[in-house]
Amino acid sequence: MFTVVRARAGAAAVVIGVMSVLAVTARPAQAAVNPANCQFGYDLSIGRVAADCWNSTGSGWYIQLTCERFANGNHYYARGSIVYGSGVSAAQCNAHLSEIADVEIVNI
């Protein structure tokens, strides 16, 4: 009889353990800003790009520019302000020393 009780208690502990692991690891997917919901404004004379994005979920995002230096081709990043929900994020490369190599919306 004690072995049956121990087996049931052990099985219950395993089930509780598995359920708690699933509860911790099964998180809802984060909402993301779709770049198709953004309008981009460029001022290439100063190396500035602004993204005006619509985001109904309230999740965070920002614009990130990859800037390429004229002198040696090395890259650095220029990041805009973090926006939660809809809004505008802008970033700027140093137009005297580099050019814009890539524009990306980063979801956080």
Backbone as CSV, one residue per row, in Angstrom:
resi,resn,N_x,N_y,N_z,CA_x,CA_y,CA_z,C_x,C_y,C_z
1,MET,0.821,-1.184,0.000,0.000,0.000,0.000,0.871,1.257,0.000
2,PHE,1.975,1.223,0.800,2.840,2.396,0.834,3.511,2.650,-0.511
3,THR,3.811,1.580,-1.241,4.434,1.774,-2.554,3.459,2.410,-3.528
4,VAL,2.165,2.090,-3.423,1.154,2.704,-4.294,1.034,4.188,-3.974
5,VAL,1.052,4.546,-2.686,0.960,5.949,-2.281,2.206,6.699,-2.738
6,ARG,3.378,6.083,-2.558,4.632,6.714,-3.008,4.637,6.901,-4.526
7,ALA,4.149,5.903,-5.247,4.115,5.999,-6.709,3.186,7.119,-7.157
8,ARG,2.021,7.217,-6.507,1.082,8.287,-6.863,1.663,9.657,-6.506
9,ALA,2.295,9.765,-5.345,2.897,11.035,-4.942,4.036,11.409,-5.880
10,GLY,4.821,10.404,-6.272,5.916,10.663,-7.220,5.393,11.097,-8.576
11,ALA,4.333,10.439,-9.055,3.733,10.802,-10.341,3.148,12.206,-10.280
12,ALA,2.515,12.531,-9.158,1.948,13.873,-9.005,3.052,14.923,-9.002
13,ALA,4.162,14.633,-8.344,5.281,15.581,-8.319,5.852,15.785,-9.711
14,VAL,5.943,14.709,-10.489,6.446,14.824,-11.865,5.496,15.677,-12.694
15,VAL,4.194,15.442,-12.579,3.211,16.215,-13.344,3.274,17.687,-12.952
16,ILE,3.354,17.972,-11.664,3.451,19.366,-11.205,4.732,19.997,-11.721
17,GLY,5.829,19.260,-11.680,7.103,19.784,-12.182,7.050,20.096,-13.664
18,VAL,6.475,19.175,-14.443,6.363,19.396,-15.892,5.468,20.581,-16.184
19,MET,4.361,20.691,-15.491,3.439,21.808,-15.713,4.083,23.141,-15.360
20,SER,4.868,23.176,-14.290,5.513,24.435,-13.930,6.575,24.812,-14.951
21,VAL,7.286,23.841,-15.508,8.264,24.133,-16.559,7.552,24.671,-17.797
22,LEU,6.437,24.048,-18.166,5.684,24.532,-19.322,5.139,25.933,-19.084
23,ALA,4.679,26.200,-17.871,4.135,27.523,-17.566,5.220,28.589,-17.649
24,VAL,6.433,28.262,-17.284,7.521,29.241,-17.325,8.019,29.452,-18.745
25,THR,8.118,28.370,-19.533,8.696,28.488,-20.864,7.687,28.871,-21.933
26,ALA,6.406,28.622,-21.729,5.404,28.943,-22.738,4.926,30.373,-22.525
27,ARG,5.582,31.302,-23.167,5.213,32.713,-23.061,4.577,33.157,-24.369
28,PRO,3.678,34.110,-24.313,3.078,34.582,-25.558,4.129,35.293,-26.403
29,ALA,3.957,35.186,-27.710,4.901,35.836,-28.623,4.808,37.353,-28.475
30,GLN,5.946,38.018,-28.498,5.972,39.471,-28.421,5.440,40.050,-29.731
31,ALA,4.677,41.072,-29.601,4.197,41.768,-30.788,5.348,42.557,-31.380
32,ALA,5.339,42.716,-32.658,6.441,43.390,-33.325,5.910,44.458,-34.270
33,VAL,6.696,45.492,-34.449,6.364,46.516,-35.428,6.723,45.973,-36.808
34,ASN,5.780,46.035,-37.699,6.007,45.616,-39.072,6.507,46.835,-39.849
35,PRO,7.700,46.760,-40.468,8.200,47.908,-41.239,7.241,48.369,-42.340
36,ALA,6.331,47.494,-42.764,5.334,47.899,-43.764,4.357,48.918,-43.185
37,ASN,4.280,48.996,-41.834,3.409,49.973,-41.170,4.162,51.254,-40.829
38,CYS,5.286,51.479,-41.463,6.109,52.662,-41.191,6.247,53.527,-42.436
39,GLN,6.352,54.815,-42.181,6.717,55.758,-43.234,8.098,56.286,-42.870
40,PHE,9.001,56.276,-43.835,10.373,56.697,-43.585,10.628,58.052,-44.227
41,GLY,11.315,58.902,-43.489,11.728,60.198,-44.002,13.247,60.261,-44.004
42,TYR,13.824,60.701,-45.109,15.278,60.731,-45.259,15.758,62.156,-45.484
43,ASP,16.831,62.536,-44.812,17.571,63.762,-45.121,19.025,63.331,-45.269
44,LEU,19.386,62.946,-46.486,20.710,62.382,-46.721,21.823,63.420,-46.640
45,SER,21.477,64.706,-46.706,22.520,65.728,-46.583,23.133,65.739,-45.187
46,ILE,22.372,65.284,-44.192,22.911,65.193,-42.832,22.936,63.748,-42.320
47,GLY,22.571,62.790,-43.154,22.611,61.383,-42.776,21.544,60.975,-41.783
48,ARG,20.377,61.603,-41.851,19.310,61.353,-40.874,18.162,60.585,-41.509
49,VAL,17.639,59.606,-40.744,16.461,58.847,-41.163,15.489,58.811,-39.986
50,ALA,14.214,59.048,-40.275,13.170,58.969,-39.253,12.134,57.947,-39.700
51,ALA,11.633,57.177,-38.739,10.573,56.205,-39.009,9.358,56.579,-38.177
52,ASP,8.236,56.746,-38.843,6.956,57.022,-38.189,6.132,55.748,-38.337
53,CYS,6.023,54.978,-37.244,5.413,53.654,-37.320,4.127,53.577,-36.515
54,TRP,3.173,52.828,-37.052,1.927,52.536,-36.367,2.074,51.192,-35.683
55,ASN,1.753,51.146,-34.375,1.884,49.925,-33.592,0.784,49.914,-32.546
56,SER,-0.242,49.124,-32.757,-1.388,49.105,-31.841,-1.127,48.292,-30.575
57,THR,-0.027,47.559,-30.509,0.200,46.654,-29.375,0.893,47.323,-28.195
58,GLY,1.555,48.439,-28.397,2.271,49.095,-27.305,3.644,48.519,-27.058
59,SER,4.097,47.600,-27.898,5.425,47.028,-27.714,6.490,48.056,-28.104
60,GLY,7.706,47.852,-27.616,8.792,48.798,-27.858,9.561,48.506,-29.136
61,TRP,10.072,49.567,-29.730,10.860,49.453,-30.956,11.699,50.715,-31.125
62,TYR,12.684,50.667,-32.024,13.458,51.846,-32.398,14.074,51.635,-33.777
63,ILE,14.507,52.725,-34.390,15.187,52.646,-35.672,16.688,52.526,-35.413
64,GLN,17.349,51.728,-36.242,18.799,51.582,-36.138,19.411,51.727,-37.526
65,LEU,20.380,52.597,-37.632,21.120,52.777,-38.883,22.473,52.095,-38.769
66,THR,22.874,51.429,-39.833,24.252,50.953,-39.940,24.976,51.996,-40.771
67,CYS,25.999,52.596,-40.177,26.761,53.649,-40.835,28.126,53.101,-41.247
68,GLU,28.544,53.437,-42.457,29.833,52.967,-42.969,30.782,54.146,-43.125
69,ARG,31.919,54.052,-42.450,32.913,55.137,-42.502,33.561,55.203,-43.881
70,PHE,33.742,56.431,-44.381,34.387,56.629,-45.678,35.839,56.163,-45.655
71,ALA,36.553,56.463,-44.583,38.001,56.242,-44.522,38.382,54.765,-44.596
72,ASN,37.708,53.913,-43.821,38.170,52.525,-43.742,37.064,51.488,-43.973
73,GLY,35.847,51.914,-44.199,34.746,50.984,-44.451,34.186,50.315,-43.211
74,ASN,34.691,50.665,-42.040,34.164,50.088,-40.795,32.747,50.567,-40.543
75,HIS,31.975,49.706,-39.894,30.586,50.029,-39.586,30.418,50.418,-38.125
76,TYR,29.455,51.293,-37.875,28.988,51.577,-36.520,27.488,51.783,-36.593
77,TYR,26.843,51.730,-35.441,25.386,51.832,-35.393,24.953,53.153,-34.780
78,ALA,23.906,53.698,-35.337,23.246,54.879,-34.769,21.821,54.448,-34.450
79,ARG,21.443,54.580,-33.189,20.120,54.124,-32.746,19.238,55.314,-32.394
80,GLY,17.977,55.210,-32.764,17.010,56.240,-32.428,16.418,56.002,-31.060
81,SER,15.530,56.897,-30.669,14.876,56.768,-29.363,13.905,55.592,-29.377
82,ILE,13.729,54.978,-28.195,12.792,53.866,-28.059,11.373,54.424,-28.010
83,VAL,10.490,53.791,-28.757,9.078,54.185,-28.817,8.246,52.998,-28.363
84,TYR,7.271,53.248,-27.505,6.319,52.213,-27.098,4.987,52.542,-27.742
85,GLY,4.525,51.651,-28.612,3.319,51.907,-29.368,3.661,52.618,-30.666
86,SER,2.775,53.488,-31.099,3.002,54.244,-32.337,3.805,55.500,-32.047
87,GLY,4.577,55.935,-33.047,5.351,57.149,-32.868,6.502,57.240,-33.848
88,VAL,7.422,58.168,-33.548,8.555,58.456,-34.432,9.856,58.195,-33.698
89,SER,10.761,57.490,-34.366,12.125,57.276,-33.887,13.051,57.723,-35.009
90,ALA,14.081,58.504,-34.675,15.004,59.013,-35.689,16.440,58.771,-35.248
91,ALA,17.303,58.520,-36.218,18.729,58.316,-35.946,19.525,59.006,-37.043
92,GLN,20.796,59.255,-36.744,21.617,60.016,-37.682,23.053,59.511,-37.694
93,CYS,23.577,59.277,-38.892,24.991,58.994,-39.088,25.704,60.339,-39.267
94,ASN,26.976,60.371,-38.967,27.758,61.578,-39.203,28.024,61.682,-40.704
95,ALA,27.309,62.580,-41.377,27.367,62.677,-42.839,28.730,63.132,-43.349
96,HIS,29.541,63.732,-42.503,30.873,64.161,-42.932,31.871,63.012,-42.937
97,LEU,31.599,61.988,-42.129,32.552,60.887,-41.981,32.033,59.551,-42.505
98,SER,30.728,59.454,-42.765,30.163,58.149,-43.119,28.909,58.302,-43.963
99,GLU,28.429,57.160,-44.431,27.168,57.123,-45.168,26.290,56.021,-44.585
100,ILE,24.996,56.086,-44.888,24.042,55.106,-44.385,24.168,53.834,-45.219
101,ALA,24.455,52.722,-44.545,24.584,51.437,-45.231,23.324,50.580,-45.101
102,ASP,22.568,50.761,-44.000,21.367,49.951,-43.804,20.442,50.656,-42.820
103,VAL,19.144,50.421,-42.956,18.117,50.951,-42.050,17.303,49.766,-41.559
104,GLU,17.083,49.720,-40.261,16.383,48.571,-39.669,15.484,49.047,-38.528
105,ILE,14.324,48.391,-38.398,13.461,48.588,-37.238,13.771,47.448,-36.272
106,VAL,14.147,47.794,-35.046,14.498,46.796,-34.037,13.364,46.727,-33.018
107,ASN,12.815,45.548,-32.821,11.763,45.321,-31.824,12.397,44.872,-30.518
108,ILE,11.925,45.447,-29.416,12.493,45.073,-28.119,11.433,44.470,-27.226
